[in-house]
């Protein structure tokens, strides 16, 4: 087994990378939902953006 990068090392690295990216995307999605909920509950921001649409 004189290969520069063994297949098992590549597979483990790929699994770690996929878990990291999926966690990163999940946290972005969760933070977006939280920010949207806070925006919807803020009456000052809602009235400001409604006044811009007129």
N, C-alpha and C positions, 0 to 999 in steps of 0.2 A: 504494500500500500504506500507507494512513493508518489502519490499525487500531491500537487501543491495545496489544494483545498479539498479535503475529503467531502464526500457527498453528505455525510451526516452533519458536518459543521454547517454546510450550506442550508440544509433543511431546518436545523435549529435556528439559524439566523433568519431564515425566511419566516418561520413561525413567530419569532419575536417581533420582526418588522410588521407582520400583518396584525398582530395583537396591538402593537403600538399605534399604528395608523387607524385601526378601528376604534380604539379608545380615544384617540385625538379627535376623530370625526364625531364620535358620540358626545364628547364634551363640548365641541362647537355647537352641535345641535341643541344640547341641553341648555347651554348659556343663551342661545338665541331665543329659545322658548321662554326662559326666565325673563329676559329683557323685554320680550313682547308682552308677557303678562303684566310686568310692572308698567309698561307704557299704557296698556289698556286700562289700568287702574288709576292712572294719574289724570285728574280732571284738568289741570292746567295745560298739560301737553295736548290732550285731546282737543280742548277748545282752541289752542293755538293752531294746530294743524287743520281744524275745520275752518278757521277763519282764512287760512291760505287757499283753500279750495274754492272759495267763493269768487 
